[in-house]
Structure formats: C-alpha cells, structure tokens
Amino acid sequence: MLRISLFAGMAEAAGCRSVDVEWQGGTVGSLRAAVAKACPAAAPLIAVSAFAVGGRYSGDADPVALDAEVAIIPPVSGG
C-alpha cells in the first residue's frame, strides 16, 4: 500500500488529504492511473497535476518505489 499526499484543490476534489493505493512499483504514469481509479472525482485534475516523488518533481516515465514518499500538486494560478 502506498499513501499519496494531496494538496490544495486536489484534496478538495478528492475529499481527503491523502489516498492509499495498492502498489507493486512502477512509473509515475502508472501511479497516476492508479490514483485516478481510486479517486474518480479527482481524475480530471490528477491528469494535469505534478507528481513529486521523494521531494522532487517527477515525470510520467520516472520510477516510483514501493516505499516512496509521493505528493500530487495540482496546477496553480495567480499573479
């Protein structure tokens, strides 16, 4: 089980500050799909959000270990 931290509008859309997903390891892209399946109400936002693995922004091809610290950061706007 991998716990994913959610922030800002992502937490609001999902209705929680974190989500647990079954995880056997893989890429950020496959984790993105797993989180979207676990939180269908937030799926559109998950598709355009940044993932941070181990405190660093990561692309969809980057690996995610079984015990990784993962956060999803939704797009922000402002000026």
N, C-alpha and C positions, 0 to 999 in steps of 0.2 A: 504494500500500500504506500502510495506517495501522496504527501499533503502539499497542495498548491495554495500559496497565499494570494489573495485577491485584494486589489486596491481600488479606491475611488469609485467611478461609475461601474466598474466590473463587479465590485462587491454589491453595489446596489442592484444591478441587473440579476445577479445570481441569488441575492437574498441572504448572503453569508460572507464572512471574511476569509474563509478557506474551504477547499473541497478536497476530498480524498478520492483518488482513482487507483484502480488495480494497475500495477506497473511492473513489467518484467524487464524494463530497459528498452532503449530505442532512441529515436531522434526527437527533437523539439516538434517537428511536424507531426509525428505520430502521437506525441503527448497532446498537442493542440487538438487533434481529433478526439482523443480520449476525454479531454476536459469538456469539449463541446457536447459530447454524448452524455456526460454526467450532468451538465448544466445546459439543457437545450434552450432555456430562456435567454441565456447569455451568449449563445453560439454566434450570432452575428458580430458581437463585439469581440469575442475571442478570435475570430478570423482576422481582425485588423489590429490586434494588440501585440505588444512586445513581450517576449518571454525573457526573464533573467534567470540564469542557472548559476548557482554558486556566486551570486552577486554581480554577474556580468551579463550584459545583453547577449543573447544567442540567436542565431539564425535557425531556420527550419531543418537544416542538414546537420546541425550540431548534436552531439550525443547527450543523453540525459541518463545518468547513473541511477541505480536503484535507490540510493540514499541521498540523492541530490536535494539541495535547497532550491525551490523553484517559486518564482513570483510572476504573476501576469500583470502587466502595466498597460492600462487602456490608453488610447490616444488622448492627448491633452490639447487644449487650445487656449489662447489668451494673448495678451499683447502688452 
